[in-house]
Structure formats: structure tokens, C-alpha cells
Amino acid sequence: MKVSVLASGSNGNATLVETNEYSFLIDDGISFKMLLQRLNECGSDINNIKGIFLTHEHVDHVAGLKVLLKKVDLMTYVTKGTYAGHNADTKEVIKEE
């Protein structure tokens, strides 16, 4: 398993977790452009990511989520409490199952 911190801090948080079979994001608090750049820097590709886990709804963890989910078809994993805390715009792009 490989873990790459793509961004950390009050300006945005995003972590990539990769296994031999799957890649997942934990949070996306950075712009789509920055996310693509950081993925490229660590030798990964947005198309290899299977889903995103959201730890909570603070802006530094979800600022890039709406654009990401409009551009890339990803399963989103989130607790009921975190989902309830998201604004209406963000809820529109989070898939429910």
C-alpha cells in the first residue's frame, strides 16, 4: 500500500491511498487543477481512483469535491452526519445508494 499526502493544512487536505488493485482519495479540499497536478507528481492518474472518503464537511476537506464529482464518476463514502452537514450544492453531486 502507498499513501501520498497531496495537500495538508488549512488551505486544503487531500490524501491518496493506493493498493495494487485500487486507489482512493481521502478528502478533496483542493482545486481540480491542483489535484491533477499533485496526482501527476506522485505518478498517479485520476482515472485510477475508484472512490473518495470524506472525513467531515469542513471547507478545507471538501472545497474541490463538487468540481471533482462533476468531472469524474466516483463513489463517495460519507457518514450520515457528514452528509447532513454538506450544503445543498454539494449534496447534489454525492451519489446515494
C-alpha positions as CSV (number, residue, x, y, z in Angstrom):
1,M,0.0,0.0,0.0
2,K,1.2,3.5,-0.8
3,V,-0.2,6.7,0.9
4,S,0.5,10.1,-0.6
5,V,-0.5,13.3,1.1
6,L,-1.4,15.6,-1.7
7,A,-2.3,18.5,0.5
8,S,-2.4,19.2,4.2
9,G,-3.4,22.2,6.2
10,S,-6.0,25.0,6.4
11,N,-5.6,25.7,2.6
12,G,-6.8,22.2,1.8
13,N,-6.5,18.5,2.6
14,A,-6.3,15.5,0.2
15,T,-4.7,12.1,0.6
16,L,-4.3,9.3,-2.0
17,V,-4.3,5.7,-0.8
18,E,-3.2,3.2,-3.4
19,T,-3.1,-0.6,-3.4
20,N,-2.2,-3.0,-6.2
21,E,-5.8,-3.0,-7.2
22,Y,-7.5,0.2,-6.2
23,S,-6.8,3.9,-5.4
24,F,-9.0,6.1,-3.2
25,L,-8.9,9.7,-2.1
26,I,-9.5,10.8,1.4
27,D,-11.0,14.3,1.3
28,D,-10.6,16.8,-1.5
29,G,-10.0,20.3,-0.2
30,I,-8.0,21.5,-3.3
31,S,-9.0,22.6,-6.7
32,F,-9.3,20.1,-9.5
33,K,-6.4,21.6,-11.3
34,M,-4.2,21.3,-8.2
35,L,-5.5,17.7,-7.6
36,L,-4.4,16.7,-11.1
37,Q,-1.0,18.3,-10.7
38,R,-0.4,16.6,-7.3
39,L,-1.6,13.2,-8.7
40,N,0.8,13.6,-11.6
41,E,3.7,14.5,-9.2
42,C,3.2,11.2,-7.4
43,G,2.8,9.1,-10.6
44,S,-0.9,8.5,-10.3
45,D,-3.8,9.2,-12.6
46,I,-7.3,10.5,-11.7
47,N,-8.8,7.6,-13.8
48,N,-7.4,5.0,-11.4
49,I,-9.3,6.4,-8.4
50,K,-12.3,4.3,-7.5
51,G,-13.8,6.5,-4.8
52,I,-13.5,9.2,-2.2
53,F,-13.9,9.0,1.6
54,L,-14.9,12.3,3.2
55,T,-13.9,12.6,6.8
56,H,-16.1,15.7,7.5
57,E,-17.6,18.7,5.8
58,H,-15.2,21.5,6.7
59,V,-14.2,23.5,3.6
60,D,-10.5,22.6,3.8
61,H,-11.6,18.9,3.3
62,V,-14.3,19.4,0.6
63,A,-13.6,22.6,-1.3
64,G,-12.8,20.7,-4.5
65,L,-15.5,18.0,-4.2
66,K,-18.2,19.5,-6.3
67,V,-16.0,20.0,-9.4
68,L,-14.3,16.6,-8.9
69,L,-17.6,14.7,-8.8
70,K,-18.9,16.6,-11.9
71,K,-15.8,15.6,-13.8
72,V,-15.1,12.1,-12.6
73,D,-17.5,9.3,-11.8
74,L,-16.5,8.3,-8.2
75,M,-18.3,6.6,-5.4
76,T,-18.5,8.8,-2.4
77,Y,-18.2,7.3,1.1
78,V,-19.6,9.6,3.9
79,T,-21.3,9.2,7.2
80,K,-24.9,10.4,7.6
81,G,-23.8,13.2,9.9
82,T,-21.2,14.4,7.4
83,Y,-23.7,14.2,4.5
84,A,-26.2,16.2,6.5
85,G,-23.6,18.9,7.1
86,H,-22.9,19.4,3.4
87,N,-24.5,22.3,1.6
88,A,-27.2,21.7,-1.0
89,D,-24.9,22.2,-3.9
90,T,-22.5,19.5,-2.7
91,K,-25.3,17.1,-1.9
92,E,-26.5,17.3,-5.5
93,V,-23.3,15.6,-6.7
94,I,-22.9,13.0,-3.9
95,K,-24.4,9.7,-5.1
96,E,-26.6,7.9,-2.7
97,E,-27.1,4.1,-2.7
